[in-house]
Amino acid sequence: MAAEKPVQLGPFQSVLDSDRDGVIRKELVIYRKTGGHVIRESAVREYHTNGDYHDSIGSTPIIKGDL
């Protein structure tokens, strides 16, 4: 059996893991097609000055109908 190549996470992962210095908010948005609809999904992390943070997620229908 051939040796498996390690998974390369790429630049996207490095942006997510980047230095937090000066960052007040990170937001990830995904547009998902499902059942003839397009849904906008978001995950947000807001940083506070005391070093803590607040996470939230949400979804919003964008398009209904045949795609």
DSSP file (Angstrom, degrees, kcal/mol; ACC not computed):
  #  RESIDUE AA STRUCTURE BP1 BP2  ACC     N-H-->O    O-->H-N    N-H-->O    O-->H-N    TCO  KAPPA ALPHA  PHI   PSI    X-CA   Y-CA   Z-CA
    1    1 A M              0   0    0      0, 0.0     2,-0.1     0, 0.0     3,-0.1   0.000 360.0 360.0 360.0 136.4    0.0    0.0    0.0
    2    2 A A        -     0   0    0      1,-0.1     2,-0.2     0, 0.0     0, 0.0  -0.392 360.0-101.1 -74.0 149.3    1.3    3.5   -0.9
    3    3 A A        -     0   0    0     -2,-0.1     2,-0.2     1,-0.1    -1,-0.1  -0.461  38.4-119.6 -68.9 139.5    2.1    6.0    1.8
    4    4 A E        -     0   0    0     -2,-0.2    -1,-0.1    -3,-0.1     3,-0.0  -0.588  22.1-121.0 -81.9 142.7   -0.6    8.6    2.2
    5    5 A K        -     0   0    0     -2,-0.2     2,-0.1     1,-0.1    -1,-0.1  -0.598  32.7-107.9 -78.3 141.5    0.3   12.3    1.7
    6    6 A P        -     0   0    0      0, 0.0     2,-0.3     0, 0.0    -1,-0.1  -0.398  40.4 -99.4 -66.1 148.4   -0.3   14.5    4.7
    7    7 A V        -     0   0    0     -2,-0.1     2,-0.6     1,-0.0    -3,-0.0  -0.529  31.6-143.9 -70.5 128.6   -3.2   16.9    4.3
    8    8 A Q        -     0   0    0     -2,-0.3    -1,-0.0     1,-0.1    -3,-0.0  -0.859   7.9-163.0 -95.4 121.5   -2.1   20.4    3.3
    9    9 A L     >  -     0   0    0     -2,-0.6     4,-0.8     1,-0.1     3,-0.3   0.771  27.8-162.8 -80.4 -25.9   -4.3   23.0    5.0
   10   10 A G  H  >  -     0   0    0      1,-0.2     4,-1.3     2,-0.2     3,-0.4  -0.034  40.3 -46.7  76.1-176.4   -3.3   25.9    2.7
   11   11 A P  H  > S+     0   0    0      0, 0.0     4,-1.9     0, 0.0    -1,-0.2   0.768 126.6  65.9 -67.6 -27.5   -3.6   29.6    3.0
   12   12 A F  H  > S+     0   0    0     -3,-0.3     4,-1.9     1,-0.2    -2,-0.2   0.938 104.0  45.7 -59.7 -46.7   -7.2   29.5    4.2
   13   13 A Q  H  X S+     0   0    0     -4,-0.8     4,-2.1    -3,-0.4    -1,-0.2   0.881 109.2  55.4 -64.6 -38.4   -6.2   27.8    7.4
   14   14 A S  H  < S+     0   0    0     -4,-1.3     4,-0.3     1,-0.2    -1,-0.2   0.850 106.5  51.2 -65.9 -32.3   -3.3   30.2    8.0
   15   15 A V  H >< S+     0   0    0     -4,-1.9     3,-1.0     2,-0.2    -1,-0.2   0.922 110.6  48.5 -67.0 -43.8   -5.7   33.2    7.8
   16   16 A L  H 3< S+     0   0    0     -4,-1.9    -2,-0.2     1,-0.2    -1,-0.2   0.865 117.9  41.1 -62.7 -35.5   -8.0   31.6   10.3
   17   17 A D  T 3< S+     0   0    0     -4,-2.1    -1,-0.2    -5,-0.1    -2,-0.2   0.359  91.6 127.7 -93.1   4.5   -5.1   30.8   12.7
   18   18 A S  S <  S-     0   0    0     -3,-1.0    -3,-0.1    -4,-0.3    -4,-0.0  -0.011  73.0 -67.7 -65.0 167.1   -3.3   34.2   12.1
   19   19 A D        -     0   0    0      1,-0.1    -1,-0.2     2,-0.0    -2,-0.0  -0.225  37.0-147.6 -53.4 136.3   -2.2   36.6   14.8
   20   20 A R    >   +     0   0    0     -3,-0.1     3,-2.6     2,-0.1    -1,-0.1   0.479  50.8 134.7 -86.9  -3.8   -5.1   38.2   16.7
   21   21 A D  T 3  S-     0   0    0      1,-0.3     3,-0.1     3,-0.0    -2,-0.0  -0.264  84.8  -3.6 -55.1 118.0   -3.2   41.5   17.3
   22   22 A G  T 3  S+     0   0    0      1,-0.3     2,-0.4    -2,-0.1    -1,-0.3   0.365  97.9 135.8  82.1  -4.5   -5.6   44.3   16.5
   23   23 A V    <   +     0   0    0     -3,-2.6    -1,-0.3     1,-0.2     3,-0.1  -0.626  23.2 170.0 -80.7 129.7   -8.4   41.9   15.3
   24   24 A I        +     0   0    0     -2,-0.4    23,-1.8     1,-0.3     2,-0.3   0.584  67.0  14.7-109.7 -17.9  -11.9   42.8   16.6
   25   25 A R  E     -A   46   0A   0     21,-0.2     2,-0.4     2,-0.0    -1,-0.3  -0.966  52.5-166.7-159.4 138.7  -14.0   40.5   14.5
   26   26 A K  E     -A   45   0A   0     19,-2.4    19,-2.7    -2,-0.3     2,-0.4  -0.989  15.2-174.3-122.8 138.5  -13.6   37.4   12.3
   27   27 A E  E     -A   44   0A   0     -2,-0.4     2,-0.5    17,-0.2    17,-0.2  -0.997  11.3-165.9-137.6 132.2  -16.4   36.2   10.1
   28   28 A L  E     -A   43   0A   0     15,-2.7    15,-2.2    -2,-0.4     2,-0.4  -0.975  11.2-168.0-116.0 126.7  -16.7   33.1    7.9
   29   29 A V  E     -A   42   0A   0     -2,-0.5     2,-0.4    13,-0.2    13,-0.2  -0.957   4.6-174.7-120.0 132.6  -19.5   33.1    5.3
   30   30 A I  E     -A   41   0A   0     11,-2.9    11,-3.3    -2,-0.4     2,-0.6  -0.989  13.6-153.3-124.9 132.8  -20.6   30.0    3.4
   31   31 A Y  E     -A   40   0A   0     -2,-0.4     2,-0.4     9,-0.2     9,-0.2  -0.941  21.1-170.2-105.6 118.0  -23.2   29.9    0.6
   32   32 A R  E     -A   39   0A   0      7,-2.9     7,-3.0    -2,-0.6     2,-0.6  -0.922  16.9-148.5-117.3 130.2  -24.8   26.5    0.4
   33   33 A K  E     +A   38   0A   0     -2,-0.4     2,-0.3     5,-0.2     5,-0.2  -0.857  33.0 157.3 -94.2 124.1  -27.1   25.2   -2.3
   34   34 A T  E >   -A   37   0A   0      3,-2.5     3,-1.5    -2,-0.6    -2,-0.1  -0.954  60.1 -12.7-152.0 127.6  -29.6   22.7   -0.8
   35   35 A G  T 3  S-     0   0    0     -2,-0.3    30,-0.2     1,-0.3     3,-0.1   0.825 127.6 -48.9  55.1  37.8  -33.0   21.5   -1.9
   36   36 A G  T 3  S+     0   0    0      1,-0.3    29,-0.7    28,-0.1     2,-0.3   0.623 120.8 100.7  79.5  12.1  -33.5   24.2   -4.6
   37   37 A H  E <   -AB  34  64A   0     -3,-1.5    -3,-2.5    27,-0.2     2,-0.5  -0.882  64.4-138.5-124.5 157.1  -32.5   27.0   -2.2
   38   38 A V  E     -AB  33  63A   0     25,-2.0    24,-3.6    -2,-0.3    25,-1.2  -0.986  23.4-166.7-113.8 126.6  -29.4   29.0   -1.5
   39   39 A I  E     -AB  32  61A   0     -7,-3.0    -7,-2.9    -2,-0.5     2,-0.6  -0.933  14.3-144.9-115.6 133.4  -28.6   29.5    2.2
   40   40 A R  E     -AB  31  60A   0     20,-3.3    20,-2.4    -2,-0.4     2,-0.4  -0.887  21.5-171.9 -96.1 117.1  -26.1   32.0    3.6
   41   41 A E  E     -AB  30  59A   0    -11,-3.3   -11,-2.9    -2,-0.6     2,-0.4  -0.897   3.8-174.6-109.1 139.1  -24.5   30.6    6.7
   42   42 A S  E     -AB  29  58A   0     16,-2.8    16,-2.1    -2,-0.4     2,-0.4  -0.987  17.6-166.8-136.9 147.1  -22.2   32.6    8.9
   43   43 A A  E     -AB  28  57A   0    -15,-2.2   -15,-2.7    -2,-0.4     2,-0.4  -1.000  17.7-171.0-128.2 129.5  -20.0   32.1   11.9
   44   44 A V  E     -AB  27  56A   0     12,-3.0    12,-2.3    -2,-0.4     2,-0.5  -0.960  14.6-168.8-127.4 137.8  -18.7   35.2   13.8
   45   45 A R  E     -AB  26  55A   0    -19,-2.7   -19,-2.4    -2,-0.4     2,-0.5  -0.983   9.8-166.8-123.7 118.4  -16.1   35.6   16.5
   46   46 A E  E     -AB  25  54A   0      8,-2.6     8,-2.3    -2,-0.5     2,-0.3  -0.920  12.3-144.5-106.7 126.0  -16.0   39.1   18.2
   47   47 A Y  E     - B   0  53A   0    -23,-1.8     2,-0.3    -2,-0.5     6,-0.2  -0.678   8.3-149.1 -92.3 141.2  -13.0   39.8   20.4
   48   48 A H    >   -     0   0    0      4,-3.0     3,-1.9    -2,-0.3    -1,-0.0  -0.710  26.9-112.7-105.0 159.0  -13.3   41.9   23.5
   49   49 A T  T 3  S+     0   0    0      1,-0.3    -1,-0.1    -2,-0.3     4,-0.0   0.721 114.1  63.2 -64.8 -21.0  -10.5   44.2   25.0
   50   50 A N  T 3  S-     0   0    0      2,-0.1    -1,-0.3     1,-0.0     3,-0.1   0.395 122.1-102.7 -84.5   4.8  -10.2   41.9   28.0
   51   51 A G  S <  S+     0   0    0     -3,-1.9    -2,-0.1     1,-0.3     2,-0.1   0.293  87.1 116.9  93.9  -9.9   -9.0   39.0   25.8
   52   52 A D        -     0   0    0     -5,-0.1    -4,-3.0     1,-0.0    -1,-0.3  -0.298  46.7-158.1 -81.6 172.6  -12.4   37.2   25.8
   53   53 A Y  E     -B   47   0A   0     -6,-0.2     2,-0.4    -3,-0.1    -6,-0.2  -0.967  12.4-138.5-148.7 164.0  -14.5   36.6   22.7
   54   54 A H  E     -B   46   0A   0     -8,-2.3    -8,-2.6    -2,-0.3     2,-0.3  -0.997  16.9-157.8-128.3 126.8  -18.1   35.9   21.8
   55   55 A D  E     +B   45   0A   0     -2,-0.4     2,-0.3   -10,-0.2   -10,-0.2  -0.809  14.7 171.9-103.2 144.4  -19.1   33.4   19.0
   56   56 A S  E     -B   44   0A   0    -12,-2.3   -12,-3.0    -2,-0.3     2,-0.3  -0.990  12.1-163.2-146.7 154.3  -22.3   33.3   17.1
   57   57 A I  E     +B   43   0A   0     -2,-0.3     2,-0.3   -14,-0.2   -14,-0.2  -0.938  14.8 162.9-132.4 156.7  -23.7   31.5   14.1
   58   58 A G  E     -B   42   0A   0    -16,-2.1   -16,-2.8    -2,-0.3     2,-0.3  -0.986  20.5-147.7-164.3 165.7  -26.7   32.1   11.8
   59   59 A S  E     -B   41   0A   0     -2,-0.3   -18,-0.2   -18,-0.2    -2,-0.0  -0.997   8.2-171.9-143.8 147.7  -28.3   31.3    8.5
   60   60 A T  E     -B   40   0A   0    -20,-2.4   -20,-3.3    -2,-0.3     2,-0.3  -0.996  26.9-122.5-139.8 128.1  -30.4   33.2    6.0
   61   61 A P  E     +B   39   0A   0      0, 0.0   -22,-0.2     0, 0.0     3,-0.1  -0.550  30.2 176.0 -68.7 135.0  -32.2   32.0    2.9
   62   62 A I  E     +     0   0A   0    -24,-3.6     2,-0.4     1,-0.4   -23,-0.2   0.813  62.0  17.0-106.0 -48.5  -31.1   33.9   -0.1
   63   63 A I  E     -B   38   0A   0    -25,-1.2   -25,-2.0     2,-0.1     2,-0.4  -0.993  59.3-165.5-133.4 133.7  -32.8   32.3   -3.1
   64   64 A K  E     +B   37   0A   0     -2,-0.4     2,-0.2   -27,-0.2   -27,-0.2  -0.911  50.7  45.0-112.8 147.6  -35.8   30.0   -3.3
   65   65 A G  S    S-     0   0    0    -29,-0.7     2,-0.2    -2,-0.4    -2,-0.1  -0.667  94.7 -20.8 121.5-174.6  -36.8   28.1   -6.4
   66   66 A D              0   0    0     -2,-0.2    -2,-0.1     1,-0.1   -29,-0.0  -0.499 360.0 360.0 -73.5 134.3  -35.2   25.9   -9.1
   67   67 A L              0   0    0     -2,-0.2    -1,-0.1   -30,-0.1   -30,-0.0   0.343 360.0 360.0-117.5 360.0  -31.4   26.3   -9.5
